[in-house]
C-alpha cells in the first residue's frame, strides 16, 4: 500500500515537473523575439546581419536609439497613434454598449435573426473588406485624412458580442427593481448594467487599444502624408534602396512595442476577468 502511494506521488511530481518544463519552454519561445529585438537594437550593422548570428553585441551601441528617434518624426507618429487609439476605443465602447443593450434586454422583431447575421460578419477576413472600405472612403473623399483612420473602426461586432454576453448574465430582477424605483431604460443601462460590466468594458478597451496601436496595413493604405502616419507605418523610414538598417529598425520597434507591452502587463488581469465574466473561452 505504501509502495503504491509513494509511486503515485513520484508520478505526480514528474507530471508537475513536465508541466513546469512545458511552461518554461513556452515562456522562452514567447519572450525570445523581444530579447532579439533589444539585442539587435544594440548592435552595429555588421553584427546585425552576421551569419551565424550574434546573440549579444560585444559593444553596446546605445547611439542606435538616438539615431532611430531622430530619423523620423516619432513624436508626431506617437500623437497620431494615441489619438486614433483613444477615439476608436471610445467609439467602440459606446456603440458596443448601446447595441449590446438592445440585443440582450430589449424585445423587437427579428432581433435574433439580425444578431446571427451580424455574428456571421466575425468570420469575414479583414482582407475581404479592405477594398470595399477603401473604395467607400475614397468616394467620400476621406482618403489621407484622420477620418480614414477612425471611421471604419468606430464599431466592432466582437465588442458588441462581448458586451451582450456580459449584459445577458445580469439577472432581469435588477431591471424590475429599477423599474419599481422609477428608473428609465436609459438610467438602468448606465447606472446598473454598465457598472456591473466594468471588467468586460476594460477588456474591450485594452484589446482595441492594442489592435489600433499595432495596426499597419490599413494606415499604410489610406495615408500618404507623413503627418498622418502612425508608429507602425513610421518604421518604413528605415528601409531604403541601400537595404534595411536593422539596428535602427529594432530600436524604433522598441519605441513602438514598449507602451503596449507595459499596458498589457499592467492590465492583463482585466482582460482575463472580462472574458471569464462573459463566458467566452478559448
N, C-alpha and C positions, 0 to 999 in steps of 0.2 A: 504493500500500500504506500509506504514511504517512498519507494523507488518510483512509483507511478507519479506521485506528487512532485518529486524532485525533477523527473524528466519533463513533466508538463511545465514546470517553472522555467527550466532551461529552454524549452521550445518557445515559451512566451517571451523570454529575454532575447532570443535570437530574432523573433519577429519584430520586436521593438527596435533592435539594432539595425535590422534591414530597413525598417521604416525611416529611422533617422538617416541612414545612409542614402536612401532614395531622396529624402528632403534636402540633404546637403548637396547632392548632385544636381537636383532641380534648382536650388538657390544659386549654385555656381553657374549653371547654364544661363540663368536669367541675368545675373549680375556681371558676367564676364564682358558682354558688349559695352556696358558702361565703363568698366575698367579700361577696356581697349580704347574707347573714345578719349578718356582723360589721358591715358598713356601716350597716344598718338599726338594729342594736342601739345605735349611737352617735348616732342622730338623735333629734329630738323627734317628737311625734306628727304634727305638721303636715308635716314633711319626709318622714315615712314613708309618708304616703298621698297626697302631692302628685303630680299628673299635669300634664306629663310628669315621670317620676321623677327624683329627685336621686341621682346616683351616690355622692357623698360629702358628708357634712354640713358646713356652714360652721363649726359649733362642735361639738366632740365632747362628747357627753353621757355621760360615764362614770358618772354617777349612776344611769343606767338599770340598770346591772349590780347595784348595791347594792339598788335598789328591787325588781328581779326576784328577787334572792336572799331578801329579806325578805318577799316577797309570798306565799310558800308554804313549807312545811316541807321544803326541799330536802335537808337533811341526812337526814331520815327517808326521803325518796324514794331518796336515794343508797344508804343502807344496805339498803333493800329490793331495789333493782336489783342491788347487788353480791351479796347473799345468794342471790337467786333464780338469778342467772347462775352463781355458783360451784357451787351444789348441783346444778342441772340439767346443767351441763357435766361435773361429776364423775360423775354417774349415767350420762350418755350414754356417756362413755368406757368405764366399767366394763361396761355392757350391750353396747356395740359390740364390745369385745374378746372377751367370752365368746361372743357369738353368732357373731362372725366366725371364731373358732377352730373352732366346731362346723361351720360351713358350708364352711370351707376345708380342714380337716385330718382331721376325723372322718368315719366312714362309718356311715350309718344309713339306714333305709328311708324313701324319699320325700324325701330331702334336696334334690334339685334341684327337685322339684315345689313344696315348701314355700318354697324360695328364690325361685322365679318368682312365686308368689302374693304374697309379701311385697314383691318388687320392683315388682309392679304397684301397690302402695299408694303408691309415689312419684309416680304420675300422678294421684292423687286431690287436687283442690284443697283448701286449708285451709278454705275456706268451707263445703264439703260435710260436714266432720266437726265443725264448730264447734257446731252444735245438738246432735248426739248426745253430744258430750263435755260440753256444759253440762248436759244432762238427766241424764247419768250422775252427774256430780259433785253435782248438786242432790239426787238421790235418796240419795247417800251423805252428804249434809249437809256438803259441803266448800266450798260457795259462800261467798265473803267470808272465806276463810282462806288461809294460806300454802300449804296443800295444793293449792288450786285453781291456784296459780301454778306449782307444781313438778311434781305427779304426771303431768299429760299430756305433759310434755316430758322425762321421765326416760329415754326410749328414742326413737331416731330411726333408721329403716332406712337413710337416706342415710349415717349414720355407720357402720352395720353393713356396708353395701356397700363403703364406702371401706376399712375395716379388712380386710374379706375379700379385696379385691384386693391389699392390702399383704401379708397373710399368704400368699396364693397365690403371690406372687412369690418367696417364700423357699424355697430348694431343700429337698426332702424328705431329702436326705443329712444335713442338720443334725439332723433328727428321729431318724434311725437312729443317728447318732453319739451323740446324747444318751441314747438307749435303751441303747446299749452301755455308757455310763458310769453307768447305773443311774438315770437321771432319770425321773420320772413325767411324765404328760401335763401336770399342773398346773405342775410345775417347768419343763418345756420351754416352756410358754406364757409364763410370767413372766420366765424367765431367758434365753430365746433369741428368741422371736417379738416380744415387746414391746420389748426394747432395740433390735432391728433395724428397728422400725417407728416410731421416735420422731418422724420428720418427719410421718408421717400422723396420729399422735395429736395432735401440736401443731396441725396444720391443722384437725382436727375440733374441738379445744378452742377455737381462735380463732373459727372460724365460729359455733359455738354461743354463745360469749360475746357476739359482735356481734349475733346474732339475738335472744338473750334481752334484751340491753340495749335494742335498738330496738323490741321488741315493744310494740304499742299496743292492738290490737283485743282480744286475749284478756284482758289485765289490766283493761281498761276494763269488760269484760262481767262478769267474775267477782268483782270487788271493788267494795264500796260504801263501805267505811271509808277515811278519809283516811290512816290509819296503815298501810294495806296497799298503797297506790298506789306505782307505780314512777315513775321520772323522766319517761318519755314521757307517761304519763297525767297527771302533775302539771302539764304545760303547759296543761291545760284551765283552770287558775286564772286565766289571762289573757284569758279570754273571758267576757263578761258581756252583759247586755241593752243596755248602752250601746255595745257594739261590742268590737272586739279591740284591745288595747293592743300594737301591733306592735313598738315598740322594746323593751318589757319582754319580750315573747314571744320575740323574736330573741335577746335577751341570755340568757334562760333556755335557749333551744335551743342556744346556745353551750356552756352548762354541760353539757348532755346529750351533745352530739356530741364535745366535746373529748377526754374519756377514751378513747372508742372510736377516734377518729382517731389519737391517739398510739399506742394499742395496735396498730392496723393498720400504721402506718408503721414501727414498730419490728420487727414480726414478719411482715410481708407475705412475706418471703423464705421463711419456713417454710410458708406456705400454698401457694405455687407449688411448692416442693420436695415437699410432701406429696402433691399431686395428680399431679405428674410421676412420683413413685415408684410410684404405684398404677396408672399408665397411663390415668387419667381425663383426657379432653381436652374442650376446647370450652367 
